[in-house]
Amino acid sequence: MLDEYKIHVLPTDCDIVGHVNHAIFLEMLERARWAALESRLSYKEYSKSGLWAVARHVEISYESQAFPGDDLVIRTGLVSVGNTSFILKQEVRNAKDVLICAAKIVYVTVGKDSRPIPVPDGWRNMFTEWK
């Protein structure tokens, strides 16, 4: 089962038009990715490893609007793993299961010198596979 992160939309999440601002969606997606990661590896363990996943590319499409009071579910899963990178997919849906936005994030794994390194074996199945 894909990782799910639930979030309630507050008025402060919205812009002058009254819907969730695009930048806030990026923050919500990042929170969901951290929640998925922390369910398997604590931040303390992650930071001690000296290895990092750095966002290289974000592709996002906004399909519908979200408003104050909406309850959203963000699903996160692994699309693919390459030599030094991996791709996560995320979808945000409302309580009626309407797709609000979808994103793909390409991460590059880097070592202490900030240079790309092969994706560690333990990271290759860190996230549930998106099917």
Secondary structure as GFF3:
##gff-version 3
##sequence-region A 1 131
A	DSSP	beta_strand	3	8	.	.	.	ID=ss1
A	DSSP	three_ten_helix	11	13	.	.	.	ID=ss2
A	DSSP	alpha_helix	22	38	.	.	.	ID=ss3
A	DSSP	alpha_helix	43	49	.	.	.	ID=ss4
A	DSSP	beta_strand	52	62	.	.	.	ID=ss5
A	DSSP	beta_strand	71	81	.	.	.	ID=ss6
A	DSSP	beta_strand	85	94	.	.	.	ID=ss7
A	DSSP	beta_strand	99	110	.	.	.	ID=ss8
A	DSSP	three_ten_helix	121	123	.	.	.	ID=ss9
###
